Amino acid sequence: QVQLAESGGGLVQPGGSLRLSCAASTGIFGFLVMEWYRQAPGKLREVVATVSPGSSTVYSDSVKGRFTISRDNSKSTVYLQMDSLKPDDTAVYYCSAYDVRARIRDNYWGQGTQVTVSS
């Protein structure tokens, strides 16, 4: 069982920065692929960044060069550093995880944290 808890959302002006955190309550963090998704009103949920157990990263084109995903295995925590924020980044951000060893992928989800970029 994996429980995820996001924090760090809020209101920020365009061009500003925020750092999201996701703490995982699990003994298998080292085997988890960690992801950040977001969902804006009226839009589908989309993946924005992924970090593997070995810390390889992948970003969506919409955030590449502005967002940085990282993980601290000693704290069972993943971070999303968001810089140069734009109004289009406004969304609920979700932390998600799946076990890289699993034969069938089954994502775990956090409750989400709101990020609002507005002047």
C-alpha positions as CSV (number, residue, x, y, z in Angstrom):
1,Q,0.0,0.0,0.0
2,V,1.3,3.5,-0.9
3,Q,-0.1,6.7,0.5
4,L,0.8,10.0,-1.1
5,A,0.4,13.5,0.3
6,E,1.1,16.6,-1.7
7,S,1.9,20.1,-0.3
8,G,3.2,23.4,-1.5
9,G,0.5,24.7,-3.8
10,G,-0.8,28.2,-3.7
11,L,-1.3,31.5,-5.6
12,V,1.7,32.9,-7.4
13,Q,2.1,35.7,-9.9
14,P,3.2,35.0,-13.5
15,G,6.9,34.5,-13.7
16,G,7.1,33.3,-10.1
17,S,8.1,30.0,-8.6
18,L,6.6,27.3,-6.4
19,R,7.9,24.0,-5.2
20,L,5.5,21.1,-4.7
21,S,6.4,18.2,-2.4
22,C,4.9,14.7,-2.3
23,A,5.6,12.6,0.7
24,A,5.1,8.8,0.3
25,S,4.2,6.6,3.2
26,T,5.6,3.3,2.0
27,G,8.5,0.9,2.4
28,I,9.0,0.5,-1.3
29,F,9.7,4.1,-2.3
30,G,13.0,3.0,-4.0
31,F,11.0,0.9,-6.5
32,L,8.4,3.5,-7.3
33,V,8.2,5.6,-10.5
34,M,7.0,9.0,-9.3
35,E,5.0,11.3,-11.5
36,W,3.4,14.7,-11.3
37,Y,0.1,15.2,-13.2
38,R,-2.1,18.2,-13.5
39,Q,-5.7,18.9,-14.4
40,A,-7.0,22.3,-15.4
41,P,-10.8,23.0,-15.3
42,G,-12.5,21.5,-18.3
43,K,-9.3,19.6,-19.4
44,L,-8.1,16.1,-19.2
45,R,-5.5,15.1,-16.6
46,E,-2.0,15.2,-18.1
47,V,1.4,14.0,-17.0
48,V,3.9,16.8,-16.7
49,A,7.0,15.1,-15.2
50,T,8.3,11.6,-14.3
51,V,11.3,10.4,-12.3
52,S,12.4,6.8,-12.3
53,P,13.8,5.0,-9.3
54,G,17.2,5.7,-10.7
55,S,16.4,9.4,-11.0
56,S,16.0,9.5,-14.8
57,T,13.5,12.3,-15.7
58,V,11.0,13.0,-18.5
59,Y,9.0,16.2,-19.0
60,S,6.1,17.2,-21.1
61,D,6.9,19.7,-23.8
62,S,4.7,22.3,-22.0
63,V,6.9,22.4,-18.9
64,K,10.4,21.4,-20.3
65,G,13.0,23.9,-19.2
66,R,10.8,25.5,-16.6
67,F,9.9,22.6,-14.2
68,T,12.3,20.2,-12.4
69,I,11.3,16.9,-10.8
70,S,13.6,15.4,-8.2
71,R,13.4,12.7,-5.6
72,D,15.0,12.1,-2.2
73,N,14.9,8.4,-1.5
74,S,16.1,9.0,2.1
75,K,12.9,11.0,2.8
76,S,10.5,9.1,0.5
77,T,9.7,12.4,-1.1
78,V,9.4,13.7,-4.6
79,Y,9.6,17.4,-5.5
80,L,8.4,19.5,-8.4
81,Q,10.2,22.9,-8.7
82,M,8.2,25.1,-11.0
83,D,9.8,28.3,-12.3
84,S,8.7,30.9,-14.8
85,L,5.1,30.0,-14.1
86,K,2.4,31.0,-16.6
87,P,-1.4,31.4,-16.2
88,D,-1.7,28.2,-18.3
89,D,0.0,26.3,-15.5
90,T,-3.0,26.9,-13.3
91,A,-4.4,23.5,-12.3
92,V,-4.7,20.9,-9.6
93,Y,-1.4,19.1,-9.4
94,Y,-1.4,15.4,-8.4
95,C,1.4,13.2,-7.3
96,S,1.2,9.6,-8.6
97,A,3.3,6.5,-8.3
98,Y,3.6,3.0,-9.6
99,D,5.8,0.1,-8.7
100,V,8.3,-0.5,-11.5
101,R,8.3,-4.2,-10.7
102,A,4.6,-4.7,-11.1
103,R,3.4,-6.8,-14.1
104,I,0.3,-4.7,-14.2
105,R,0.7,-1.0,-13.7
106,D,-1.6,0.3,-10.9
107,N,-1.1,4.0,-10.1
108,Y,-1.4,5.4,-6.6
109,W,-2.7,9.0,-6.3
110,G,-2.5,11.8,-3.9
111,Q,-5.4,14.1,-3.1
112,G,-4.0,17.0,-5.2
113,T,-2.9,20.5,-4.5
114,Q,-4.1,23.7,-6.2
115,V,-1.7,25.9,-8.1
116,T,-3.0,29.2,-9.3
117,V,-0.9,31.6,-11.5
118,S,-2.5,35.0,-11.6
119,S,-1.7,38.6,-11.2
